[in-house]
């Protein structure tokens, strides 16, 4: 029986809670075979990043080629892209192989509001990589950057912004509402390429250990797409998977993120 496959193109997180480590754990938990192409090696934990070493473009290209030439992925998840040159490499190779089911988590802005991506890289991401994506999964600060707006304050703002991004870039958008803590519910807006929107709500879980949740969600969605589920179904299943992970409320130690998929 053929195993469905997913390639994660992302950075390595030495603490294991985010990046390719979280991606591969998620993929195993969602029943697919995970593979990786590393864009950067980071020294980090749940409290911050200490240092980053970007991969040379030829090494990243060779990783992607090695996977596609031998075990073609049924879906691709993209996380930390680590600079304009590497973004161009990713975009060129995915276009060359006509990759399908691309889920892109645009890691552009930290929860604190700090920029995680230089302006040139952000423009390259918008011009060359996002238009290839099946789905992008921005949080509210990232959606503000993509839509060119100063703030998103209401659910109506989320719908309007998700539609604007989907129309501009030609991909579906899952705008995550976790940053908008206005109630005990969290609402995400899924906007399809047709500009039809789906409201996805769930009760907030009191768990401060949420390092790597964005990586986990996008990897879970990619996994379900690889298994043949439709986009809306894959997003709903991915959200349920993440919710179950957070609800375990498992703690690894002082200040640490959750222990996923035990």
C-alpha positions as CSV (number, residue, x, y, z in Angstrom):
1,X,0.0,0.0,0.0
2,X,1.4,3.4,-1.1
3,X,2.1,5.8,1.7
4,X,1.1,9.4,1.1
5,X,4.1,11.8,1.3
6,X,4.7,15.4,2.3
7,X,7.8,17.5,1.9
8,X,8.4,20.3,4.5
9,X,10.6,23.1,3.4
10,X,11.5,25.0,6.6
11,X,14.1,25.8,9.2
12,X,15.3,23.5,11.9
13,X,14.3,24.3,15.5
14,X,16.8,22.9,18.0
15,X,14.2,22.8,20.8
16,X,12.0,20.5,18.6
17,X,8.8,22.4,19.1
18,X,8.6,24.2,15.8
19,X,10.2,24.1,12.4
20,X,10.9,20.8,10.6
21,X,10.9,18.9,13.9
22,X,7.3,19.9,14.6
23,X,6.4,19.3,10.9
24,X,7.7,15.8,10.8
25,X,6.1,14.8,14.1
26,X,2.8,16.2,12.8
27,X,3.1,14.4,9.5
28,X,3.6,11.1,11.3
29,X,0.7,11.8,13.6
30,X,-1.5,12.5,10.6
31,X,-0.6,9.3,8.8
32,X,1.8,10.4,6.1
33,X,5.5,10.0,5.4
34,X,7.3,13.2,6.0
35,X,10.5,14.5,4.2
36,X,12.4,17.7,4.7
37,X,14.5,20.3,2.9
38,X,16.1,22.6,5.5
39,X,16.3,26.3,4.7
40,X,18.2,27.3,7.9
41,X,19.6,25.8,11.1
42,X,18.5,27.8,14.1
43,X,19.6,27.8,17.8
44,X,16.4,28.5,19.6
45,X,14.0,27.4,22.3
46,X,10.5,28.5,23.2
47,X,11.7,31.9,24.5
48,X,13.6,33.1,21.4
49,X,16.1,32.6,18.6
50,X,19.8,32.8,19.5
51,X,21.4,32.4,16.1
52,X,20.5,31.4,12.5
53,X,22.7,29.8,9.8
54,X,21.0,30.0,6.3
55,X,21.6,27.1,3.9
56,X,23.4,27.9,0.7
57,X,21.0,28.0,-2.3
58,X,22.7,25.0,-4.0
59,X,22.3,22.8,-0.9
60,X,18.6,23.7,-0.6
61,X,18.1,23.1,-4.3
62,X,19.8,19.7,-4.0
63,X,17.6,18.7,-1.1
64,X,14.4,19.6,-3.0
65,X,15.7,17.8,-6.2
66,X,16.7,14.7,-4.2
67,X,13.2,14.4,-2.8
68,X,11.2,15.0,-6.0
69,X,13.5,12.8,-8.1
70,X,13.0,9.8,-5.9
71,X,9.8,10.2,-3.7
72,X,7.6,12.8,-5.2
73,X,5.6,14.4,-2.5
74,X,1.8,14.5,-2.6
75,X,1.9,17.9,-0.8
76,X,4.4,20.5,0.2
77,X,4.5,22.6,3.4
78,X,6.6,25.7,3.4
79,X,7.6,27.5,6.7
80,X,10.7,29.6,7.4
81,X,12.1,30.6,4.0
82,X,15.2,32.5,5.3
83,X,15.8,35.1,2.7
84,X,15.1,36.3,-0.9
85,X,17.7,34.0,-2.6
86,X,16.3,30.9,-0.9
87,X,12.7,31.9,-1.7
88,X,13.6,32.2,-5.4
89,X,15.2,28.8,-5.2
90,X,12.1,27.2,-3.6
91,X,9.8,28.9,-6.1
92,X,11.9,27.9,-9.1
93,X,12.2,24.2,-8.1
94,X,8.5,23.8,-7.2
95,X,7.5,25.4,-10.5
96,X,9.9,23.1,-12.3
97,X,8.4,20.0,-10.7
98,X,4.8,21.3,-11.0
99,X,4.3,20.7,-7.2
100,X,0.8,20.2,-6.0
101,X,-1.0,20.9,-2.7
102,X,1.4,23.6,-1.5
103,X,0.6,25.0,2.0
104,X,2.6,28.1,2.9
105,X,2.9,29.4,6.4
106,X,4.2,33.0,5.7
107,X,6.5,33.4,8.7
108,X,6.9,37.2,8.4
109,X,5.9,38.8,11.7
110,X,6.4,37.7,15.3
111,X,3.6,37.7,17.9
112,X,5.3,40.8,19.4
113,X,4.9,42.6,16.1
114,X,8.6,42.4,15.2
115,X,9.5,41.7,11.6
116,X,11.0,38.3,11.0
117,X,11.6,38.9,7.3
118,X,13.6,41.6,5.4
119,X,11.7,43.7,3.0
120,X,13.3,42.2,-0.1
121,X,12.5,38.7,1.1
122,X,8.9,39.7,1.8
123,X,8.5,41.1,-1.7
124,X,10.0,38.0,-3.3
125,X,7.7,35.8,-1.2
126,X,4.7,37.8,-2.5
127,X,5.8,37.9,-6.1
128,X,7.3,34.4,-6.7
129,X,6.1,31.9,-4.0
130,X,2.7,32.9,-2.7
131,X,1.0,32.7,-6.1
132,X,2.1,29.1,-6.4
133,X,0.5,28.2,-3.1
134,X,-2.8,26.2,-2.8
135,X,-3.3,27.7,0.7
136,X,-1.5,30.3,2.8
137,X,-2.0,30.5,6.6
138,X,-1.2,34.0,7.8
139,X,-1.9,35.2,11.4
140,X,-3.4,38.7,11.8
141,X,0.0,40.6,11.8
142,X,1.1,38.7,8.7
143,X,-2.3,39.3,7.0
144,X,-1.9,43.1,7.7
145,X,1.4,43.0,5.9
146,X,0.1,41.0,2.9
147,X,-3.0,43.2,2.6
148,X,-1.2,46.5,3.3
149,X,-3.5,47.5,6.1
150,X,-2.6,48.9,9.5
151,X,-4.9,46.7,11.7
152,X,-7.5,44.0,11.7
153,X,-9.9,44.5,14.6
154,X,-13.1,42.6,13.9
155,X,-14.3,39.5,12.2
156,X,-15.6,41.6,9.4
157,X,-12.1,43.0,8.9
158,X,-10.8,39.4,8.8
159,X,-13.3,38.5,6.0
160,X,-12.5,41.6,4.0
161,X,-8.7,41.1,4.4
162,X,-8.8,37.4,3.5
163,X,-10.8,38.1,0.4
164,X,-8.4,40.9,-0.6
165,X,-5.3,38.6,-0.2
166,X,-7.0,35.6,-2.0
167,X,-8.0,37.8,-4.9
168,X,-4.6,39.5,-5.2
169,X,-2.5,36.3,-5.0
170,X,-4.8,33.7,-6.5
171,X,-4.7,31.3,-3.6
172,X,-6.9,30.2,-0.8
173,X,-6.3,32.0,2.6
174,X,-6.7,30.7,6.1
175,X,-6.5,33.9,8.2
176,X,-5.9,32.8,11.8
177,X,-7.6,34.8,14.5
178,X,-5.7,33.7,17.5
179,X,-4.2,37.2,18.0
180,X,-7.7,38.7,18.3
181,X,-8.4,37.8,21.9
182,X,-11.9,39.3,22.2
183,X,-13.7,36.4,23.7
184,X,-13.3,32.8,24.9
185,X,-13.7,31.7,21.3
186,X,-11.2,31.9,18.5
187,X,-12.3,32.3,14.9
188,X,-10.4,31.7,11.7
189,X,-11.6,32.7,8.3
190,X,-11.0,30.4,5.3
191,X,-11.3,32.2,2.0
192,X,-11.3,30.0,-1.1
193,X,-10.0,31.0,-4.5
194,X,-13.6,31.6,-5.5
195,X,-13.7,34.2,-2.7
196,X,-16.3,32.1,-0.8
197,X,-15.5,32.3,2.9
198,X,-15.9,29.7,5.7
199,X,-16.0,30.7,9.3
200,X,-14.2,28.2,11.6
201,X,-14.6,28.8,15.4
202,X,-13.5,26.9,18.4
203,X,-13.2,27.5,22.1
204,X,-9.9,28.8,23.3
205,X,-7.8,26.4,25.4
206,X,-6.0,27.8,28.4
207,X,-2.5,26.5,27.6
208,X,0.4,29.0,27.4
209,X,2.7,26.4,25.7
210,X,1.9,27.2,22.1
211,X,5.4,27.3,20.6
212,X,5.1,25.7,17.1
213,X,1.4,25.8,16.7
214,X,1.6,27.5,13.3
215,X,4.0,24.9,12.0
216,X,1.8,22.1,13.3
217,X,-1.4,23.5,11.8
218,X,0.0,24.0,8.3
219,X,1.7,20.6,8.4
220,X,-1.5,18.9,9.4
221,X,-3.4,20.6,6.6
222,X,-0.8,19.6,4.1
223,X,-0.9,16.0,5.4
224,X,-4.7,15.7,4.9
225,X,-4.4,17.3,1.4
226,X,-1.8,14.6,0.6
227,X,-4.2,12.0,1.7
228,X,-6.8,13.2,-0.8
229,X,-9.2,15.2,1.3
230,X,-10.6,18.5,-0.1
231,X,-9.3,21.8,1.1
232,X,-12.1,22.7,3.4
233,X,-12.1,19.2,4.9
234,X,-8.3,19.3,5.3
235,X,-8.4,22.6,7.1
236,X,-11.1,21.4,9.5
237,X,-9.2,18.2,10.2
238,X,-6.0,20.1,10.7
239,X,-7.6,22.5,13.2
240,X,-9.1,19.5,15.1
241,X,-5.7,17.9,15.2
242,X,-4.0,21.0,16.5
243,X,-6.8,21.6,19.1
244,X,-6.3,18.0,20.4
245,X,-2.5,18.7,20.7
246,X,-3.0,21.9,22.7
247,X,-5.7,20.2,24.9
248,X,-3.1,17.6,26.0
249,X,-1.5,20.5,28.0
250,X,1.7,18.5,28.4
251,X,4.7,20.5,29.8
252,X,8.3,19.7,29.1
253,X,9.7,22.1,31.7
254,X,10.1,25.7,32.7
255,X,9.0,28.0,29.9
256,X,8.8,25.1,27.4
257,X,6.4,24.4,24.6
258,X,4.1,21.4,24.4
259,X,5.1,17.9,23.8
260,X,3.2,17.1,20.6
261,X,2.0,13.7,19.4
262,X,2.9,11.5,22.4
